[in-house]
Amino acid sequence: MGKIVVTSFMSLDGVVEAPGGEPGYAHTNWVGERHHESWQEYKQQEVEDSDALLLGRVTYESFAGAWPQYEGQMADKMNAMPKYVVSSTMPSAHWNNSTVLSGDLRTEVEAVKTLHRGEIQVAGSRTLVNGLKALDLIDEYHFMVFPVVLGSGVRLFDEVQDSYALEFRSSRPFDNGVVVHTYIRKSQVS
């Protein structure tokens, strides 16, 4: 059975919006000026280790508008692997090897997990991440934290009444101050 892995670019103050230059945001492209070969190799390996993508509609539309134009090993993998887009408004998905999931989130995601043996990567997709978190469907988190405080912007997690404990697995620092922190859901610790 596949496992759901959330991977997110994040500022030190928890902002996740517009890391790659998306227009219309107060802080945009805050990752771009911190490109570094070592963490780019990490992202390449993260994609290579994935069996599929699980995305929300907004992230899917952004990726589908960009990745088909790119070339290279990472682009080849992104364009070829199965992609699942969670949306109640999209009738169909045009990016190669894409399927729209419009039914019950738990049922749809559990069905996708049975189709794969490895990682099903959730990139971006803040609304989807919060829906998956509420249903306790996320197996692992990879937070790539950048050494920047943005001061405003959308954070990954919605405010909730109850806390959500994670179990630390590892940290991997890079020379430019970027650090990847890996966590699993506390209830999954055995």
N, C-alpha and C positions, 0 to 999 in steps of 0.2 A: 504494500500500500504506500502511496506517495505521502510526502509530508509538506505542509504549507509553511513556506519560509518568506517572511516579510523582510524586504531589503529596502532601506531608506537612507537617503542623504539627509543630514540633520545639522543645524547650527548648534552651537553650545547652549543656546537658550531654547532649543527644541523646535525651531521653525523648519518646516519641510517644503514650503511653497516656493516655486519658481527657481530651483537650484540651477537649471540649465539654460536660462535666458528666455524663458517664456515671457511674452509681452504683457503689459498691463499690471505689473506688480511693483510695489515700492522698492522691493529688494529683489533683483533678478540677476541670474548668472553668478551667484555667490560661490558656486563650485568652479566655474570656468577659470577664474584667475588663480586657482589653486591646483590646476592639473599637475599630476606627478606620475611619472612612469610606473612606480612601484604600486600605487593604489589602482592605477588603470589595469595593471596586470592582475590584481586581485579581482576587480570587476569582471575582467575577461574570464578568469577561472570560475567565478561565481555563475556566470551565464553558461559556461561549458558544463558545469555540474548540474544544471537544471534540466529537467525533462519537459517542462511546460511553463507557460506564463498564465497567471490568473490576474486579470486586470479589471478595474472599474472603467466605465465608459469614457470618462474624460482622459485618463491616462492612455487607454487603448487608442483613442482618436489621435492623441499626440504622437504615440509610438508608430501607429499605422501611417501617419503622415510623414514620418522621418525615416524609419529604418529601411523601407524598401529602396531608398535612394543611396544608402551607404554600401560600401564594399569592404571586404575583409572577413576574417574568421569570425569575429563577433557578430557582424551583420548577417553573415551566412547562417549562423546558429539562430539568431533572433528571428530571421525571416522564415526559417524552415520548421522550427519547433511548434508543437501544438499551442494554440493560444485560446483562452477562454475569457470572454468579456461578460461581466455581470451587468445587465442593463434591463430595465423594464420599458425602455423607450426605443431601443435599436431593433429594427425588424431583422436585420442581417448584418454580417461583418465581412468586409471585403479583403482584408489583409490575409495573405496566404495562410492556410491551415487554421482558420479562426472559427470559433463556435460561440454563439450568443447563449448565455444562461439567463433565463428570465423567470424561472420558477422559484420555489422556496429555496432560500440561500443555503440552509443546512443540507437539504436533500441534494441540491445541485453540486455543492462542493464535495460532499461525501461520495457522490458518484464519480466525480473527477478524480478524487484520491484513489479510487479502485482501479482506474485506468492506467495509473503510473506507479512506478516503483521507487522513483527518486524524488528530487525536490521539485515542487510546484512553486515557482517564484512569484511573489506579489511585489511589484515595484510601484512606487508612488501610490495612487489609488487610496487616498486617505479615507474616503467614505466607506469603501469596501473593507479596509483594515479595521475600522471601528465596528462594522457589522460582523466580521469574522471574530474579532475579539469578544464581542458580546455573546457570541455563540460558543466561545472557547474552542475555536477551530484552528487557531494558529499554533504550529508546533515549535517554531523557532523565529527569532528576530536577529537581523544583522543591521545594526545602526552604524552608518559611516558618519562619524561626527567630525565636523570641520571647525577649525579654530577661529570662529567668527561669531560675534554676538550681533544679531540683526535688530533686536529691540522691538520688533513687531512682525506680524505675519502669522499665518495659520500653523498651528502645532499639529503633530501627528494624531494625538489622542484627544477625543472629546472629554469634557469634564463629566465625571461620574460620581455617584454617591459612595460606591464601594471601591476600595483599593484593588489593584491588580498586580499581584506579586510575580516577579520574574526571578529565575535562577541563573546566576552568572555562569557562563561557560568559558569565555576567553576574551582577550583583547589583543589587537594587533596594531601597533603604532607604525606610522610611516614617517619618513624623514621631514616632511613638510608640516607635521603637527596633526595630520588627519589620523584618527584612531577608529578602527572597527571594533565594536563591542558586540559579542554574540550572547544571546540569552535564550532560555526556553521558559515555557510557562511553569510556574512553581508546582502546580498540581501534577505535572508530568515527571517530576523527579522521582526516581525509584531507588 
